[in-house]
Amino acid sequence: QERLVESGGGLVQPGGSLRLSCAASRSIFSIYNMGWYRQAPGKQRELVAGITTGGTTNYADSVKGRFTISKDNAKNTVYLQINSLKSQAKAFYYCTARSIIIPHDYWGQGTQVTVSS
């Protein structure tokens, strides 16, 4: 059982930036691909960024150039740098770990990001 804890969400002004963190309970990045999903009110959860065990990253078209995913193996933490946040945006961001060994995903509890002036 893996435990993921997100943090870093909050209220930010339009055009602002945030860095979200996802702390894993142990060293898992060698056997899990990591990802960040976003879910806005009334919408489906969508993958916005992913990073593989080897460090390859991928992004949804809607966030390319604004979001950056990274990981710190020593800290067992994955980050999502979010820049140029759009106004009136509100969503929960969830961290996920997808095993490369067995077909199983783990999810964090989510952290809320609200963009408002």
N, CA and C atoms as a LAMMPS dump frame, in Angstrom:
ITEM: TIMESTEP
0
ITEM: NUMBER OF ATOMS
351
ITEM: BOX BOUNDS ff ff ff
-5.0000000000000000e+02 5.0000000000000000e+02
-5.0000000000000000e+02 5.0000000000000000e+02
-5.0000000000000000e+02 5.0000000000000000e+02
ITEM: ATOMS id mol type element x y z
1 1 1 N 0.838 -1.168 0
2 1 2 C 0 0 0
3 1 3 C 0.885 1.233 0
4 2 1 N 0.708 2.059 -1.044
5 2 2 C 1.495 3.275 -1.131
6 2 3 C 0.648 4.458 -0.676
7 3 1 N 1.284 5.407 -0.055
8 3 2 C 0.578 6.6 0.414
9 3 3 C 1.177 7.828 -0.262
10 4 1 N 0.283 8.622 -0.837
11 4 2 C 0.689 9.852 -1.512
12 4 3 C -0.007 11.031 -0.852
13 5 1 N 0.729 12.069 -0.545
14 5 2 C 0.156 13.234 0.115
15 5 3 C 0.507 14.482 -0.679
16 6 1 N -0.531 15.127 -1.21
17 6 2 C -0.326 16.359 -1.971
18 6 3 C -0.363 17.573 -1.048
19 7 1 N 0.305 18.611 -1.474
20 7 2 C 0.271 19.886 -0.763
21 7 3 C 0.622 20.997 -1.746
22 8 1 N 0.405 22.22 -1.299
23 8 2 C 0.801 23.359 -2.11
24 8 3 C -0.326 24.089 -2.793
25 9 1 N -1.529 23.549 -2.692
26 9 2 C -2.662 24.232 -3.308
27 9 3 C -3.052 25.468 -2.521
28 10 1 N -3.968 26.23 -3.094
29 10 2 C -4.437 27.431 -2.414
30 10 3 C -5.035 28.414 -3.384
31 11 1 N -5.175 29.631 -2.919
32 11 2 C -5.746 30.705 -3.712
33 11 3 C -4.619 31.507 -4.358
34 12 1 N -4.736 31.727 -5.65
35 12 2 C -3.717 32.474 -6.362
36 12 3 C -4.383 33.421 -7.352
37 13 1 N -3.742 34.527 -7.619
38 13 2 C -4.307 35.505 -8.548
39 13 3 C -4.095 35.054 -9.997
40 14 1 N -4.929 35.517 -10.897
41 14 2 C -4.744 35.183 -12.318
42 14 3 C -3.346 35.562 -12.785
43 15 1 N -2.766 34.678 -13.558
44 15 2 C -1.404 34.892 -14.024
45 15 3 C -0.337 34.452 -13.048
46 16 1 N -0.752 34.054 -11.861
47 16 2 C 0.197 33.657 -10.839
48 16 3 C 0.694 32.238 -10.992
49 17 1 N 1.491 31.822 -10.015
50 17 2 C 2.122 30.499 -10.068
51 17 3 C 1.982 29.788 -8.731
52 18 1 N 2.038 28.481 -8.82
53 18 2 C 2.051 27.627 -7.631
54 18 3 C 2.95 26.443 -7.901
55 19 1 N 3.485 25.876 -6.834
56 19 2 C 4.176 24.605 -6.969
57 19 3 C 3.497 23.597 -6.061
58 20 1 N 2.967 22.571 -6.674
59 20 2 C 2.342 21.494 -5.93
60 20 3 C 3.369 20.403 -5.639
61 21 1 N 3.221 19.781 -4.496
62 21 2 C 4.12 18.693 -4.107
63 21 3 C 3.319 17.432 -3.831
64 22 1 N 3.922 16.314 -4.107
65 22 2 C 3.322 15.013 -3.816
66 22 3 C 4.391 14.167 -3.148
67 23 1 N 4.219 13.934 -1.868
68 23 2 C 5.202 13.17 -1.104
69 23 3 C 4.758 11.713 -0.991
70 24 1 N 5.628 10.82 -1.409
71 24 2 C 5.35 9.391 -1.269
72 24 3 C 5.887 8.895 0.072
73 25 1 N 5.27 7.856 0.58
74 25 2 C 5.64 7.358 1.907
75 25 3 C 6.966 6.609 1.902
76 26 1 N 7.426 6.236 0.709
77 26 2 C 8.707 5.548 0.604
78 26 3 C 9.255 5.758 -0.797
79 27 1 N 10.402 5.226 -1.058
80 27 2 C 11.043 5.377 -2.354
81 27 3 C 10.369 4.471 -3.384
82 28 1 N 9.612 5.09 -4.297
83 28 2 C 8.83 4.293 -5.246
84 28 3 C 9.079 4.65 -6.696
85 29 1 N 9.856 5.685 -6.952
86 29 2 C 9.927 6.22 -8.297
87 29 3 C 10.603 5.276 -9.294
88 30 1 N 11.279 4.263 -8.814
89 30 2 C 11.904 3.309 -9.729
90 30 3 C 10.916 2.277 -10.246
91 31 1 N 9.76 2.17 -9.612
92 31 2 C 8.775 1.17 -10.018
93 31 3 C 7.408 1.761 -10.302
94 32 1 N 7.29 3.084 -10.187
95 32 2 C 6.023 3.74 -10.478
96 32 3 C 6.244 4.92 -11.423
97 33 1 N 5.415 4.987 -12.455
98 33 2 C 5.298 6.22 -13.226
99 33 3 C 4.368 7.143 -12.454
100 34 1 N 4.726 8.41 -12.388
101 34 2 C 3.966 9.353 -11.588
102 34 3 C 3.199 10.327 -12.488
103 35 1 N 2.097 10.819 -11.971
104 35 2 C 1.316 11.75 -12.773
105 35 3 C 0.522 12.718 -11.914
106 36 1 N 0.114 13.786 -12.535
107 36 2 C -0.786 14.75 -11.92
108 36 3 C -2.047 14.836 -12.778
109 37 1 N -3.175 14.708 -12.113
110 37 2 C -4.477 14.867 -12.754
111 37 3 C -5.145 16.117 -12.193
112 38 1 N -6.053 16.637 -12.99
113 38 2 C -6.811 17.819 -12.588
114 38 3 C -8.301 17.54 -12.789
115 39 1 N -9.114 17.984 -11.832
116 39 2 C -10.554 17.852 -11.978
117 39 3 C -11.23 19.147 -11.574
118 40 1 N -11.853 19.782 -12.553
119 40 2 C -12.611 21 -12.298
120 40 3 C -14.056 20.635 -11.979
121 41 1 N -14.781 21.507 -11.297
122 41 2 C -16.178 21.214 -10.952
123 41 3 C -17.013 20.863 -12.176
124 42 1 N -17.701 19.741 -12.114
125 42 2 C -18.569 19.335 -13.204
126 42 3 C -17.867 18.74 -14.397
127 43 1 N -16.565 18.535 -14.288
128 43 2 C -15.804 17.994 -15.414
129 43 3 C -15.105 16.702 -15.012
130 44 1 N -14.71 15.962 -16.029
131 44 2 C -13.993 14.718 -15.769
132 44 3 C -12.555 14.993 -15.355
133 45 1 N -12.023 14.061 -14.622
134 45 2 C -10.621 14.159 -14.23
135 45 3 C -9.758 13.954 -15.473
136 46 1 N -8.722 14.789 -15.634
137 46 2 C -7.862 14.698 -16.801
138 46 3 C -6.402 14.677 -16.388
139 47 1 N -5.614 13.935 -17.142
140 47 2 C -4.178 13.904 -16.917
141 47 3 C -3.559 15.174 -17.47
142 48 1 N -2.821 15.897 -16.639
143 48 2 C -2.166 17.113 -17.117
144 48 3 C -0.666 16.931 -17.297
145 49 1 N -0.049 16.049 -16.522
146 49 2 C 1.389 15.844 -16.646
147 49 3 C 1.78 14.485 -16.09
148 50 1 N 2.791 13.888 -16.701
149 50 2 C 3.289 12.614 -16.225
150 50 3 C 4.795 12.558 -16.323
151 51 1 N 5.388 11.705 -15.493
152 51 2 C 6.826 11.494 -15.544
153 51 3 C 7.095 10.02 -15.296
154 52 1 N 7.889 9.419 -16.163
155 52 2 C 8.137 7.992 -16.067
156 52 3 C 9.255 7.686 -15.069
157 53 1 N 9.457 6.401 -14.827
158 53 2 C 10.553 6.006 -13.95
159 53 3 C 11.888 6.509 -14.488
160 54 1 N 12.006 6.617 -15.783
161 54 2 C 13.25 7.087 -16.389
162 54 3 C 13.368 8.587 -16.519
163 55 1 N 12.303 9.295 -16.133
164 55 2 C 12.356 10.749 -16.162
165 55 3 C 11.75 11.4 -17.398
166 56 1 N 11.18 10.598 -18.293
167 56 2 C 10.519 11.176 -19.464
168 56 3 C 9.209 11.829 -19.05
169 57 1 N 8.984 13.029 -19.546
170 57 2 C 7.774 13.768 -19.17
171 57 3 C 6.814 13.89 -20.344
172 58 1 N 5.544 14.047 -20.012
173 58 2 C 4.535 14.313 -21.031
174 58 3 C 3.492 15.236 -20.431
175 59 1 N 2.852 16.018 -21.301
176 59 2 C 1.9 17.025 -20.848
177 59 3 C 0.671 17.04 -21.741
178 60 1 N -0.44 17.411 -21.13
179 60 2 C -1.637 17.677 -21.916
180 60 3 C -1.39 18.929 -22.755
181 61 1 N -1.972 18.966 -23.924
182 61 2 C -1.769 20.111 -24.817
183 61 3 C -2.169 21.426 -24.143
184 62 1 N -3.182 21.362 -23.304
185 62 2 C -3.709 22.578 -22.688
186 62 3 C -2.755 23.207 -21.675
187 63 1 N -1.754 22.458 -21.238
188 63 2 C -0.856 22.996 -20.214
189 63 3 C 0.591 23.085 -20.678
190 64 1 N 0.88 22.645 -21.879
191 64 2 C 2.252 22.692 -22.384
192 64 3 C 2.784 24.12 -22.363
193 65 1 N 3.978 24.246 -21.861
194 65 2 C 4.601 25.558 -21.772
195 65 3 C 4.289 26.299 -20.483
196 66 1 N 3.295 25.807 -19.735
197 66 2 C 2.927 26.462 -18.478
198 66 3 C 3.167 25.572 -17.257
199 67 1 N 3.039 24.286 -17.414
200 67 2 C 3.212 23.346 -16.309
201 67 3 C 4.523 22.58 -16.492
202 68 1 N 5.152 22.271 -15.373
203 68 2 C 6.37 21.461 -15.399
204 68 3 C 6.318 20.431 -14.289
205 69 1 N 6.475 19.176 -14.655
206 69 2 C 6.518 18.103 -13.666
207 69 3 C 7.967 17.706 -13.454
208 70 1 N 8.29 17.415 -12.201
209 70 2 C 9.64 16.976 -11.868
210 70 3 C 9.575 16.092 -10.638
211 71 1 N 10.682 15.435 -10.336
212 71 2 C 10.708 14.593 -9.147
213 71 3 C 12.07 14.66 -8.486
214 72 1 N 12.06 14.486 -7.178
215 72 2 C 13.273 14.451 -6.38
216 72 3 C 13.325 13.084 -5.719
217 73 1 N 14.167 12.225 -6.227
218 73 2 C 14.233 10.859 -5.717
219 73 3 C 14.659 10.817 -4.252
220 74 1 N 15.545 11.7 -3.862
221 74 2 C 16.038 11.696 -2.485
222 74 3 C 14.935 12.063 -1.495
223 75 1 N 13.999 12.889 -1.944
224 75 2 C 12.904 13.324 -1.074
225 75 3 C 11.613 12.547 -1.315
226 76 1 N 11.639 11.615 -2.245
227 76 2 C 10.424 10.84 -2.579
228 76 3 C 9.257 11.767 -2.915
229 77 1 N 9.537 12.822 -3.631
230 77 2 C 8.532 13.854 -3.895
231 77 3 C 8.484 14.204 -5.375
232 78 1 N 7.278 14.319 -5.872
233 78 2 C 7.016 14.782 -7.233
234 78 3 C 6.421 16.177 -7.148
235 79 1 N 6.807 17.015 -8.077
236 79 2 C 6.344 18.4 -8.079
237 79 3 C 5.59 18.715 -9.369
238 80 1 N 4.71 19.669 -9.272
239 80 2 C 4.066 20.223 -10.452
240 80 3 C 4.129 21.742 -10.331
241 81 1 N 4.96 22.346 -11.148
242 81 2 C 5.05 23.797 -11.2
243 81 3 C 3.987 24.297 -12.166
244 82 1 N 3.127 25.164 -11.678
245 82 2 C 2.036 25.676 -12.486
246 82 3 C 2.237 27.172 -12.654
247 83 1 N 2.352 27.614 -13.874
248 83 2 C 2.545 29.036 -14.163
249 83 3 C 1.389 29.569 -15.001
250 84 1 N 1.258 30.882 -14.997
251 84 2 C 0.253 31.555 -15.835
252 84 3 C -1.143 30.975 -15.625
253 85 1 N -1.546 30.9 -14.372
254 85 2 C -2.863 30.354 -14.075
255 85 3 C -3.953 31.259 -14.628
256 86 1 N -4.978 30.618 -15.175
257 86 2 C -6.049 31.378 -15.805
258 86 3 C -7.068 31.814 -14.767
259 87 1 N -7.704 32.938 -15.023
260 87 2 C -8.635 33.499 -14.059
261 87 3 C -9.875 32.631 -13.926
262 88 1 N -10.464 32.697 -12.744
263 88 2 C -11.69 31.971 -12.435
264 88 3 C -11.549 30.463 -12.566
265 89 1 N -10.346 29.986 -12.566
266 89 2 C -10.14 28.538 -12.638
267 89 3 C -10.136 27.962 -11.233
268 90 1 N -10.725 26.814 -11.087
269 90 2 C -10.76 26.125 -9.802
270 90 3 C -10.744 24.648 -10.085
271 91 1 N -9.849 23.944 -9.43
272 91 2 C -9.769 22.513 -9.658
273 91 3 C -9.03 21.836 -8.528
274 92 1 N -9.314 20.571 -8.389
275 92 2 C -8.526 19.731 -7.505
276 92 3 C -7.431 19.074 -8.335
277 93 1 N -6.249 19.03 -7.772
278 93 2 C -5.128 18.363 -8.415
279 93 3 C -4.768 17.118 -7.611
280 94 1 N -4.674 16.022 -8.33
281 94 2 C -4.403 14.737 -7.692
282 94 3 C -3.096 14.148 -8.213
283 95 1 N -2.359 13.595 -7.312
284 95 2 C -1.126 12.883 -7.646
285 95 3 C -1.448 11.395 -7.771
286 96 1 N -0.826 10.763 -8.723
287 96 2 C -1.051 9.341 -8.899
288 96 3 C 0.253 8.605 -9.163
289 97 1 N 0.291 7.367 -8.724
290 97 2 C 1.441 6.496 -8.958
291 97 3 C 0.939 5.236 -9.655
292 98 1 N 1.468 4.974 -10.823
293 98 2 C 1.063 3.803 -11.611
294 98 3 C 2.205 2.804 -11.638
295 99 1 N 1.929 1.623 -11.098
296 99 2 C 2.966 0.6 -11.034
297 99 3 C 3.357 0.108 -12.427
298 100 1 N 4.646 -0.141 -12.633
299 100 2 C 5.112 -0.72 -13.899
300 100 3 C 5.219 -2.239 -13.792
301 101 1 N 4.865 -2.766 -12.623
302 101 2 C 4.983 -4.206 -12.382
303 101 3 C 3.622 -4.882 -12.405
304 102 1 N 2.663 -4.281 -11.732
305 102 2 C 1.314 -4.831 -11.682
306 102 3 C 0.337 -3.745 -12.108
307 103 1 N -0.825 -4.104 -12.632
308 103 2 C -1.795 -3.08 -13.076
309 103 3 C -2.516 -2.45 -11.893
310 104 1 N -1.881 -1.464 -11.277
311 104 2 C -2.503 -0.836 -10.111
312 104 3 C -2.058 0.611 -10.003
313 105 1 N -3.003 1.462 -9.659
314 105 2 C -2.747 2.883 -9.442
315 105 3 C -3.014 3.243 -7.995
316 106 1 N -2.221 4.171 -7.487
317 106 2 C -2.486 4.776 -6.185
318 106 3 C -2.753 6.265 -6.392
319 107 1 N -3.646 6.787 -5.56
320 107 2 C -4.031 8.196 -5.67
321 107 3 C -3.849 8.908 -4.343
322 108 1 N -3.494 10.183 -4.428
323 108 2 C -3.499 11.02 -3.252
324 108 3 C -4.894 11.573 -3.011
325 109 1 N -5.029 12.362 -1.952
326 109 2 C -6.345 12.882 -1.586
327 109 3 C -6.705 14.156 -2.346
328 110 1 N -5.733 14.742 -3.001
329 110 2 C -5.971 15.938 -3.801
330 110 3 C -5.669 17.222 -3.055
331 111 1 N -5.35 18.232 -3.821
332 111 2 C -5.145 19.564 -3.27
333 111 3 C -5.847 20.566 -4.192
334 112 1 N -6.537 21.52 -3.606
335 112 2 C -7.373 22.42 -4.388
336 112 3 C -6.608 23.673 -4.787
337 113 1 N -6.792 24.052 -6.029
338 113 2 C -6.22 25.298 -6.548
339 113 3 C -7.358 26.174 -7.025
340 114 1 N -7.393 27.399 -6.526
341 114 2 C -8.412 28.36 -6.924
342 114 3 C -7.725 29.61 -7.45
343 115 1 N -8.14 30.02 -8.633
344 115 2 C -7.577 31.229 -9.244
345 115 3 C -8.644 32.31 -9.216
346 116 1 N -8.354 33.363 -8.504
347 116 2 C -9.342 34.431 -8.376
348 116 3 C -8.651 35.72 -7.977
349 117 1 N -9.174 36.805 -8.475
350 117 2 C -8.634 38.106 -8.08
351 117 3 C -9.405 38.662 -6.893
